[in-house]
Amino acid sequence: MTDAGSLGTILGVWAHPDDDIFLSAGLMAEAIRAGSRVVDVTATRGEGGSMDEERWPSATMGDVRTAELLRSLEILGVGEHRFLDGPVDVDMDAHLDPSGAAQVRRIVEEVRPDTILTFGPEGMTGHQGHKDVCAWTTAAFEDVAPSGARLYYATQLPEFVAEVVPLLARFDIFRPGTPPVTPREELGIDFSADDELLDLKLASLTAHESQIEGLLEAFGVDLLRRFIRDECYRVAGQKED
């Protein structure tokens, strides 16, 4: 299992509030406990529609999801977070404002991370905004990441795909051809939260009430805990020393 403290300064670059929590909350919290620096970046404020118009009207979603994300990061102890200026979430098929690319590049130049976490080219779920963030982050890594830095793309284990993806079909989360699958022995980061850390991750995830309520109702806490325990990444690039 990967030691989060061995990853040095971590920079995560994601598209929407809660992407980071699903895919890297355990890693972020454990790295901070180990004394590492963690910088979390979100391209949009998740403005692209509501799951419950009565409780969360679409016009308010940007503010709602901003507050949810900041609360969830507070739970994890993540003190450095940045929203990009310009990109707006529209829907699963819309490109994000390309102004985000230059902003990600500047952040990589400034932070000089040892480890960069983001989506792979398929965007984990097939969401176009996820794919755009991958492209921006990959280009920034290639152009300005410091020597020794590594780029990692989020992936899933075969057992997750076999067990969990069919259960999620009703929510239309994964487009055809997603999520990406990587056997455990081929992972670059293989992190599994212990029970204490999993409690913390679940608390940070449930802070995203506008997004997680349906999953909790459908699966219950025990099943949700099981499918958020593992955080898996494949190596996408390494800058030579």
Sequence and secondary structure as in RCSB ss.txt:
>XXXX:A:sequence
MTDAGSLGTILGVWAHPDDDIFLSAGLMAEAIRAGSRVVDVTATRGEGGSMDEERWPSATMGDVRTAELLRSLEI
LGVGEHRFLDGPVDVDMDAHLDPSGAAQVRRIVEEVRPDTILTFGPEGMTGHQGHKDVCAWTTAAFEDVAPSGAR
LYYATQLPEFVAEVVPLLARFDIFRPGTPPVTPREELGIDFSADDELLDLKLASLTAHESQIEGLLEAFGVDLLR
RFIRDECYRVAGQKED
>XXXX:A:secstr
   GGGG SEEEEESSTTHHHHHHHHHHHHHHHTT  EEEEES    S  S TTTS GGGHHHHHHHHHHHHHHH
HT  EEEE SS     TT    THHHHHHHHHHHHH  SEEEE  TTHHHH HHHHHHHHHHHHHHHHH  TT E
EEEEEB HHHHHHTGGGGGGGT S TT S B  GGG SEEEE  HHHHHHHHHHHHT HHHHHHHHHHHHHHHHH
HHHSEEEEEEEEE   
